[in-house]
Amino acid sequence: MDVDDFILTTDRSLFNRIKEKNINVVCEDINAIRDDGSLSVYAARNKIPYVNIEAEHQHFDEQLQMLMVLEDIIKEYRQEYH
């Protein structure tokens, strides 16, 4: 994958699942960053799973692939935690 196409999450379980699918993924460590008012920091501090898909301009197919993989992962995740 292009380094500009990746998923950002604050949830270690989601990070591991995404990584298993060979998708570029970053796990944001909210303990290591200051509260800048971003949604990711808010979600992590309130124990709300957070994901954000980043894709380079005109990488529609890559973005769609990440969305489809993420959809399956979220379905599995919800079944385990609800």
Biopython code that builds the backbone (N, CA, C, O; Angstrom):
import numpy as np
from Bio.PDB.StructureBuilder import StructureBuilder

atoms = [
    (1, "MET", "N", (0.833, -1.192, 0.000)),
    (1, "MET", "CA", (0.000, 0.000, 0.000)),
    (1, "MET", "C", (0.872, 1.248, 0.000)),
    (1, "MET", "O", (1.985, 1.253, 0.524)),
    (2, "ASP", "N", (0.352, 2.270, -0.582)),
    (2, "ASP", "CA", (0.998, 3.570, -0.538)),
    (2, "ASP", "C", (1.017, 4.058, 0.913)),
    (2, "ASP", "O", (0.044, 3.866, 1.643)),
    (3, "VAL", "N", (2.099, 4.677, 1.326)),
    (3, "VAL", "CA", (2.206, 5.140, 2.712)),
    (3, "VAL", "C", (1.193, 6.230, 3.054)),
    (3, "VAL", "O", (0.922, 6.482, 4.228)),
    (4, "ASP", "N", (0.634, 6.875, 2.030)),
    (4, "ASP", "CA", (-0.366, 7.914, 2.264)),
    (4, "ASP", "C", (-1.776, 7.364, 2.425)),
    (4, "ASP", "O", (-2.713, 8.122, 2.674)),
    (5, "ASP", "N", (-1.931, 6.063, 2.286)),
    (5, "ASP", "CA", (-3.230, 5.403, 2.458)),
    (5, "ASP", "C", (-3.154, 4.574, 3.733)),
    (5, "ASP", "O", (-2.410, 3.596, 3.802)),
    (6, "PHE", "N", (-3.930, 4.970, 4.744)),
    (6, "PHE", "CA", (-3.851, 4.267, 6.024)),
    (6, "PHE", "C", (-5.100, 4.524, 6.852)),
    (6, "PHE", "O", (-5.912, 5.394, 6.538)),
    (7, "ILE", "N", (-5.232, 3.745, 7.914)),
    (7, "ILE", "CA", (-6.312, 3.914, 8.878)),
    (7, "ILE", "C", (-5.683, 4.308, 10.204)),
    (7, "ILE", "O", (-4.683, 3.728, 10.626)),
    (8, "LEU", "N", (-6.273, 5.293, 10.851)),
    (8, "LEU", "CA", (-5.850, 5.732, 12.175)),
    (8, "LEU", "C", (-6.889, 5.249, 13.178)),
    (8, "LEU", "O", (-8.089, 5.387, 12.943)),
    (9, "THR", "N", (-6.439, 4.685, 14.289)),
    (9, "THR", "CA", (-7.355, 4.267, 15.340)),
    (9, "THR", "C", (-6.739, 4.544, 16.700)),
    (9, "THR", "O", (-5.525, 4.707, 16.821)),
    (10, "THR", "N", (-7.578, 4.595, 17.715)),
    (10, "THR", "CA", (-7.112, 4.746, 19.090)),
    (10, "THR", "C", (-7.367, 3.466, 19.869)),
    (10, "THR", "O", (-7.114, 3.410, 21.072)),
    (11, "ASP", "N", (-7.858, 2.454, 19.202)),
    (11, "ASP", "CA", (-8.241, 1.196, 19.847)),
    (11, "ASP", "C", (-7.253, 0.095, 19.457)),
    (11, "ASP", "O", (-7.121, -0.237, 18.279)),
    (12, "ARG", "N", (-6.568, -0.465, 20.440)),
    (12, "ARG", "CA", (-5.533, -1.475, 20.174)),
    (12, "ARG", "C", (-6.118, -2.718, 19.512)),
    (12, "ARG", "O", (-5.478, -3.292, 18.630)),
    (13, "SER", "N", (-7.302, -3.147, 19.905)),
    (13, "SER", "CA", (-7.923, -4.327, 19.302)),
    (13, "SER", "C", (-8.213, -4.092, 17.817)),
    (13, "SER", "O", (-7.935, -4.953, 16.983)),
    (14, "LEU", "N", (-8.769, -2.932, 17.493)),
    (14, "LEU", "CA", (-9.019, -2.608, 16.086)),
    (14, "LEU", "C", (-7.700, -2.507, 15.322)),
    (14, "LEU", "O", (-7.603, -2.970, 14.186)),
    (15, "PHE", "N", (-6.696, -1.911, 15.935)),
    (15, "PHE", "CA", (-5.380, -1.807, 15.307)),
    (15, "PHE", "C", (-4.863, -3.187, 14.898)),
    (15, "PHE", "O", (-4.431, -3.386, 13.763)),
    (16, "ASN", "N", (-4.911, -4.133, 15.831)),
    (16, "ASN", "CA", (-4.409, -5.485, 15.553)),
    (16, "ASN", "C", (-5.202, -6.166, 14.444)),
    (16, "ASN", "O", (-4.619, -6.840, 13.594)),
    (17, "ARG", "N", (-6.503, -6.001, 14.441)),
    (17, "ARG", "CA", (-7.345, -6.611, 13.404)),
    (17, "ARG", "C", (-7.068, -6.020, 12.029)),
    (17, "ARG", "O", (-7.008, -6.744, 11.035)),
    (18, "ILE", "N", (-6.899, -4.711, 11.977)),
    (18, "ILE", "CA", (-6.614, -4.046, 10.702)),
    (18, "ILE", "C", (-5.234, -4.473, 10.194)),
    (18, "ILE", "O", (-5.057, -4.749, 9.008)),
    (19, "LYS", "N", (-4.273, -4.523, 11.094)),
    (19, "LYS", "CA", (-2.914, -4.934, 10.735)),
    (19, "LYS", "C", (-2.904, -6.343, 10.148)),
    (19, "LYS", "O", (-2.167, -6.616, 9.200)),
    (20, "GLU", "N", (-3.719, -7.240, 10.708)),
    (20, "GLU", "CA", (-3.812, -8.616, 10.197)),
    (20, "GLU", "C", (-4.293, -8.673, 8.757)),
    (20, "GLU", "O", (-4.024, -9.645, 8.051)),
    (21, "LYS", "N", (-5.000, -7.645, 8.318)),
    (21, "LYS", "CA", (-5.529, -7.582, 6.945)),
    (21, "LYS", "C", (-4.558, -6.903, 5.984)),
    (21, "LYS", "O", (-4.912, -6.614, 4.841)),
    (22, "ASN", "N", (-3.330, -6.647, 6.446)),
    (22, "ASN", "CA", (-2.294, -6.007, 5.630)),
    (22, "ASN", "C", (-2.686, -4.617, 5.143)),
    (22, "ASN", "O", (-2.367, -4.220, 4.022)),
    (23, "ILE", "N", (-3.376, -3.897, 5.997)),
    (23, "ILE", "CA", (-3.733, -2.507, 5.720)),
    (23, "ILE", "C", (-2.817, -1.626, 6.561)),
    (23, "ILE", "O", (-2.585, -1.915, 7.735)),
    (24, "ASN", "N", (-2.300, -0.562, 5.972)),
    (24, "ASN", "CA", (-1.498, 0.380, 6.751)),
    (24, "ASN", "C", (-2.366, 0.946, 7.867)),
    (24, "ASN", "O", (-3.469, 1.435, 7.620)),
    (25, "VAL", "N", (-1.863, 0.875, 9.090)),
    (25, "VAL", "CA", (-2.647, 1.343, 10.232)),
    (25, "VAL", "C", (-1.729, 1.982, 11.261)),
    (25, "VAL", "O", (-0.592, 1.552, 11.454)),
    (26, "VAL", "N", (-2.239, 3.010, 11.913)),
    (26, "VAL", "CA", (-1.533, 3.719, 12.965)),
    (26, "VAL", "C", (-2.419, 3.686, 14.205)),
    (26, "VAL", "O", (-3.616, 3.963, 14.136)),
    (27, "CYS", "N", (-1.809, 3.341, 15.348)),
    (27, "CYS", "CA", (-2.537, 3.388, 16.612)),
    (27, "CYS", "C", (-2.044, 4.619, 17.366)),
    (27, "CYS", "O", (-0.889, 4.689, 17.787)),
    (28, "GLU", "N", (-2.932, 5.575, 17.526)),
    (28, "GLU", "CA", (-2.579, 6.823, 18.192)),
    (28, "GLU", "C", (-2.528, 6.581, 19.703)),
    (28, "GLU", "O", (-3.503, 6.123, 20.298)),
    (29, "ASP", "N", (-1.402, 6.887, 20.305)),
    (29, "ASP", "CA", (-1.231, 6.734, 21.746)),
    (29, "ASP", "C", (-1.664, 8.032, 22.414)),
    (29, "ASP", "O", (-0.899, 8.995, 22.470)),
    (30, "ILE", "N", (-2.883, 8.054, 22.917)),
    (30, "ILE", "CA", (-3.400, 9.310, 23.469)),
    (30, "ILE", "C", (-2.689, 9.724, 24.750)),
    (30, "ILE", "O", (-2.782, 10.879, 25.166)),
    (31, "ASN", "N", (-1.980, 8.793, 25.377)),
    (31, "ASN", "CA", (-1.229, 9.150, 26.578)),
    (31, "ASN", "C", (0.029, 9.939, 26.242)),
    (31, "ASN", "O", (0.597, 10.612, 27.102)),
    (32, "ALA", "N", (0.459, 9.853, 24.995)),
    (32, "ALA", "CA", (1.699, 10.513, 24.584)),
    (32, "ALA", "C", (1.457, 11.853, 23.880)),
    (32, "ALA", "O", (2.417, 12.535, 23.522)),
    (33, "ILE", "N", (0.210, 12.235, 23.678)),
    (33, "ILE", "CA", (-0.070, 13.500, 22.995)),
    (33, "ILE", "C", (-0.906, 14.408, 23.895)),
    (33, "ILE", "O", (-1.604, 13.943, 24.796)),
    (34, "ARG", "N", (-0.822, 15.673, 23.639)),
    (34, "ARG", "CA", (-1.626, 16.621, 24.422)),
    (34, "ARG", "C", (-3.040, 16.686, 23.840)),
    (34, "ARG", "O", (-3.263, 16.360, 22.674)),
    (35, "ASP", "N", (-3.960, 17.103, 24.654)),
    (35, "ASP", "CA", (-5.345, 17.230, 24.202)),
    (35, "ASP", "C", (-5.450, 18.462, 23.311)),
    (35, "ASP", "O", (-5.435, 19.597, 23.789)),
    (36, "ASP", "N", (-5.556, 18.217, 22.021)),
    (36, "ASP", "CA", (-5.640, 19.307, 21.050)),
    (36, "ASP", "C", (-7.073, 19.577, 20.612)),
    (36, "ASP", "O", (-7.314, 20.350, 19.685)),
    (37, "GLY", "N", (-8.026, 18.931, 21.289)),
    (37, "GLY", "CA", (-9.431, 19.126, 20.958)),
    (37, "GLY", "C", (-9.922, 18.232, 19.832)),
    (37, "GLY", "O", (-11.064, 18.360, 19.393)),
    (38, "SER", "N", (-9.079, 17.335, 19.364)),
    (38, "SER", "CA", (-9.479, 16.481, 18.249)),
    (38, "SER", "C", (-10.432, 15.382, 18.708)),
    (38, "SER", "O", (-10.449, 14.990, 19.875)),
    (39, "LEU", "N", (-11.211, 14.905, 17.767)),
    (39, "LEU", "CA", (-12.182, 13.854, 18.050)),
    (39, "LEU", "C", (-11.491, 12.572, 18.497)),
    (39, "LEU", "O", (-12.019, 11.856, 19.349)),
    (40, "SER", "N", (-10.327, 12.269, 17.944)),
    (40, "SER", "CA", (-9.631, 11.038, 18.323)),
    (40, "SER", "C", (-9.232, 11.062, 19.798)),
    (40, "SER", "O", (-9.358, 10.050, 20.487)),
    (41, "VAL", "N", (-8.757, 12.192, 20.283)),
    (41, "VAL", "CA", (-8.375, 12.295, 21.695)),
    (41, "VAL", "C", (-9.616, 12.195, 22.577)),
    (41, "VAL", "O", (-9.609, 11.488, 23.584)),
    (42, "TYR", "N", (-10.669, 12.893, 22.204)),
    (42, "TYR", "CA", (-11.915, 12.825, 22.968)),
    (42, "TYR", "C", (-12.432, 11.389, 23.040)),
    (42, "TYR", "O", (-12.791, 10.905, 24.114)),
    (43, "ALA", "N", (-12.468, 10.716, 21.897)),
    (43, "ALA", "CA", (-12.983, 9.349, 21.853)),
    (43, "ALA", "C", (-12.142, 8.422, 22.724)),
    (43, "ALA", "O", (-12.681, 7.643, 23.509)),
    (44, "ALA", "N", (-10.843, 8.507, 22.586)),
    (44, "ALA", "CA", (-9.960, 7.627, 23.361)),
    (44, "ALA", "C", (-10.114, 7.870, 24.854)),
    (44, "ALA", "O", (-10.165, 6.916, 25.630)),
    (45, "ARG", "N", (-10.188, 9.097, 25.260)),
    (45, "ARG", "CA", (-10.306, 9.412, 26.694)),
    (45, "ARG", "C", (-11.661, 9.024, 27.259)),
    (45, "ARG", "O", (-11.814, 8.887, 28.473)),
    (46, "ASN", "N", (-12.645, 8.847, 26.387)),
    (46, "ASN", "CA", (-13.977, 8.436, 26.828)),
    (46, "ASN", "C", (-14.283, 6.992, 26.461)),
    (46, "ASN", "O", (-15.435, 6.558, 26.490)),
    (47, "LYS", "N", (-13.225, 6.253, 26.115)),
    (47, "LYS", "CA", (-13.326, 4.822, 25.795)),
    (47, "LYS", "C", (-14.319, 4.525, 24.673)),
    (47, "LYS", "O", (-15.071, 3.552, 24.724)),
    (48, "ILE", "N", (-14.298, 5.394, 23.656)),
    (48, "ILE", "CA", (-15.133, 5.237, 22.464)),
    (48, "ILE", "C", (-14.209, 4.809, 21.323)),
    (48, "ILE", "O", (-13.274, 5.539, 20.995)),
    (49, "PRO", "N", (-14.444, 3.654, 20.713)),
    (49, "PRO", "CA", (-13.586, 3.234, 19.589)),
    (49, "PRO", "C", (-13.616, 4.291, 18.474)),
    (49, "PRO", "O", (-14.676, 4.812, 18.127)),
    (50, "TYR", "N", (-12.458, 4.590, 17.932)),
    (50, "TYR", "CA", (-12.323, 5.630, 16.914)),
    (50, "TYR", "C", (-11.509, 5.104, 15.744)),
    (50, "TYR", "O", (-10.470, 4.473, 15.938)),
    (51, "VAL", "N", (-11.975, 5.361, 14.539)),
    (51, "VAL", "CA", (-11.212, 5.062, 13.327)),
    (51, "VAL", "C", (-11.365, 6.209, 12.338)),
    (51, "VAL", "O", (-12.400, 6.872, 12.276)),
    (52, "ASN", "N", (-10.311, 6.421, 11.571)),
    (52, "ASN", "CA", (-10.313, 7.451, 10.547)),
    (52, "ASN", "C", (-9.537, 6.918, 9.350)),
    (52, "ASN", "O", (-8.417, 6.431, 9.500)),
    (53, "ILE", "N", (-10.117, 7.007, 8.190)),
    (53, "ILE", "CA", (-9.455, 6.540, 6.972)),
    (53, "ILE", "C", (-8.831, 7.729, 6.255)),
    (53, "ILE", "O", (-9.487, 8.737, 5.990)),
    (54, "GLU", "N", (-7.554, 7.582, 5.950)),
    (54, "GLU", "CA", (-6.822, 8.605, 5.204)),
    (54, "GLU", "C", (-6.383, 8.000, 3.880)),
    (54, "GLU", "O", (-5.836, 6.898, 3.843)),
    (55, "ALA", "N", (-6.624, 8.720, 2.803)),
    (55, "ALA", "CA", (-6.207, 8.239, 1.487)),
    (55, "ALA", "C", (-5.690, 9.410, 0.659)),
    (55, "ALA", "O", (-6.205, 10.526, 0.727)),
    (56, "GLU", "N", (-4.669, 9.121, -0.115)),
    (56, "GLU", "CA", (-4.105, 10.134, -1.000)),
    (56, "GLU", "C", (-5.161, 10.573, -2.014)),
    (56, "GLU", "O", (-6.042, 9.800, -2.391)),
    (57, "HIS", "N", (-5.053, 11.814, -2.441)),
    (57, "HIS", "CA", (-5.968, 12.356, -3.443)),
    (57, "HIS", "C", (-6.013, 11.438, -4.662)),
    (57, "HIS", "O", (-4.973, 11.014, -5.165)),
    (58, "GLN", "N", (-7.192, 11.140, -5.122)),
    (58, "GLN", "CA", (-7.472, 10.288, -6.281)),
    (58, "GLN", "C", (-7.176, 8.808, -6.034)),
    (58, "GLN", "O", (-7.025, 8.048, -6.991)),
    (59, "HIS", "N", (-7.093, 8.391, -4.789)),
    (59, "HIS", "CA", (-6.925, 6.975, -4.450)),
    (59, "HIS", "C", (-8.262, 6.395, -4.012)),
    (59, "HIS", "O", (-8.387, 5.809, -2.937)),
    (60, "PHE", "N", (-9.249, 6.574, -4.870)),
    (60, "PHE", "CA", (-10.607, 6.109, -4.556)),
    (60, "PHE", "C", (-10.657, 4.601, -4.341)),
    (60, "PHE", "O", (-11.277, 4.139, -3.383)),
    (61, "ASP", "N", (-10.025, 3.832, -5.204)),
    (61, "ASP", "CA", (-10.058, 2.371, -5.070)),
    (61, "ASP", "C", (-9.421, 1.915, -3.760)),
    (61, "ASP", "O", (-9.927, 1.000, -3.110)),
    (62, "GLU", "N", (-8.321, 2.545, -3.371)),
    (62, "GLU", "CA", (-7.662, 2.200, -2.121)),
    (62, "GLU", "C", (-8.543, 2.559, -0.923)),
    (62, "GLU", "O", (-8.635, 1.806, 0.047)),
    (63, "GLN", "N", (-9.181, 3.713, -1.010)),
    (63, "GLN", "CA", (-10.077, 4.141, 0.064)),
    (63, "GLN", "C", (-11.259, 3.175, 0.186)),
    (63, "GLN", "O", (-11.651, 2.804, 1.292)),
    (64, "LEU", "N", (-11.807, 2.784, -0.926)),
    (64, "LEU", "CA", (-12.920, 1.842, -0.926)),
    (64, "LEU", "C", (-12.497, 0.494, -0.344)),
    (64, "LEU", "O", (-13.245, -0.110, 0.424)),
    (65, "GLN", "N", (-11.315, 0.024, -0.701)),
    (65, "GLN", "CA", (-10.800, -1.232, -0.155)),
    (65, "GLN", "C", (-10.699, -1.151, 1.371)),
    (65, "GLN", "O", (-11.106, -2.075, 2.074)),
    (66, "MET", "N", (-10.157, -0.046, 1.873)),
    (66, "MET", "CA", (-10.023, 0.118, 3.319)),
    (66, "MET", "C", (-11.390, 0.149, 4.002)),
    (66, "MET", "O", (-11.566, -0.421, 5.079)),
    (67, "LEU", "N", (-12.342, 0.811, 3.377)),
    (67, "LEU", "CA", (-13.698, 0.856, 3.936)),
    (67, "LEU", "C", (-14.330, -0.534, 3.998)),
    (67, "LEU", "O", (-14.974, -0.882, 4.988)),
    (68, "MET", "N", (-14.151, -1.312, 2.961)),
    (68, "MET", "CA", (-14.741, -2.651, 2.920)),
    (68, "MET", "C", (-14.106, -3.560, 3.974)),
    (68, "MET", "O", (-14.809, -4.313, 4.649)),
    (69, "VAL", "N", (-12.793, -3.492, 4.116)),
    (69, "VAL", "CA", (-12.111, -4.285, 5.140)),
    (69, "VAL", "C", (-12.560, -3.833, 6.521)),
    (69, "VAL", "O", (-12.827, -4.662, 7.392)),
    (70, "LEU", "N", (-12.645, -2.539, 6.723)),
    (70, "LEU", "CA", (-13.047, -2.000, 8.007)),
    (70, "LEU", "C", (-14.486, -2.377, 8.357)),
    (70, "LEU", "O", (-14.799, -2.613, 9.524)),
    (71, "GLU", "N", (-15.349, -2.432, 7.366)),
    (71, "GLU", "CA", (-16.741, -2.828, 7.616)),
    (71, "GLU", "C", (-16.801, -4.235, 8.221)),
    (71, "GLU", "O", (-17.524, -4.462, 9.190)),
    (72, "ASP", "N", (-16.055, -5.163, 7.661)),
    (72, "ASP", "CA", (-16.030, -6.529, 8.188)),
    (72, "ASP", "C", (-15.445, -6.570, 9.600)),
    (72, "ASP", "O", (-15.955, -7.280, 10.467)),
    (73, "ILE", "N", (-14.395, -5.822, 9.823)),
    (73, "ILE", "CA", (-13.751, -5.795, 11.135)),
    (73, "ILE", "C", (-14.700, -5.228, 12.185)),
    (73, "ILE", "O", (-14.786, -5.757, 13.293)),
    (74, "ILE", "N", (-15.404, -4.170, 11.849)),
    (74, "ILE", "CA", (-16.337, -3.555, 12.798)),
    (74, "ILE", "C", (-17.475, -4.516, 13.138)),
    (74, "ILE", "O", (-17.908, -4.579, 14.289)),
    (75, "LYS", "N", (-17.955, -5.251, 12.162)),
    (75, "LYS", "CA", (-19.011, -6.237, 12.434)),
    (75, "LYS", "C", (-18.525, -7.276, 13.439)),
    (75, "LYS", "O", (-19.245, -7.611, 14.380)),
    (76, "GLU", "N", (-17.315, -7.786, 13.247)),
    (76, "GLU", "CA", (-16.741, -8.759, 14.184)),
    (76, "GLU", "C", (-16.553, -8.126, 15.568)),
    (76, "GLU", "O", (-16.875, -8.738, 16.586)),
    (77, "TYR", "N", (-16.041, -6.929, 15.594)),
    (77, "TYR", "CA", (-15.759, -6.202, 16.834)),
    (77, "TYR", "C", (-17.043, -5.991, 17.634)),
    (77, "TYR", "O", (-17.068, -6.205, 18.846)),
    (78, "ARG", "N", (-18.094, -5.576, 16.959)),
    (78, "ARG", "CA", (-19.379, -5.335, 17.641)),
    (78, "ARG", "C", (-19.945, -6.600, 18.245)),
    (78, "ARG", "O", (-20.508, -6.564, 19.340)),
    (79, "GLN", "N", (-19.809, -7.716, 17.556)),
    (79, "GLN", "CA", (-20.318, -8.980, 18.076)),
    (79, "GLN", "C", (-19.600, -9.375, 19.346)),
    (79, "GLN", "O", (-20.215, -9.940, 20.251)),
    (80, "GLU", "N", (-18.332, -9.095, 19.434)),
    (80, "GLU", "CA", (-17.551, -9.459, 20.618)),
    (80, "GLU", "C", (-17.830, -8.559, 21.802)),
    (80, "GLU", "O", (-17.798, -9.021, 22.942)),
    (81, "TYR", "N", (-18.102, -7.291, 21.566)),
    (81, "TYR", "CA", (-18.207, -6.311, 22.646)),
    (81, "TYR", "C", (-19.640, -5.879, 22.960)),
    (81, "TYR", "O", (-19.849, -5.003, 23.799)),
    (82, "HIS", "N", (-20.612, -6.474, 22.306)),
    (82, "HIS", "CA", (-22.007, -6.097, 22.609)),
    (82, "HIS", "C", (-22.861, -7.293, 22.827)),
    (82, "HIS", "O", (-24.056, -7.159, 23.090)),
]
sb = StructureBuilder()
sb.init_structure("model")
sb.init_model(0)
sb.init_chain("A")
sb.init_seg("    ")
for serial, (resi, resn, name, xyz) in enumerate(atoms, 1):
    if name == "N":
        sb.init_residue(resn, " ", resi, " ")
    sb.init_atom(name, np.array(xyz, "f"), 0.0, 1.0, " ", f" {name:<3s}", serial, name[0])
structure = sb.get_structure()
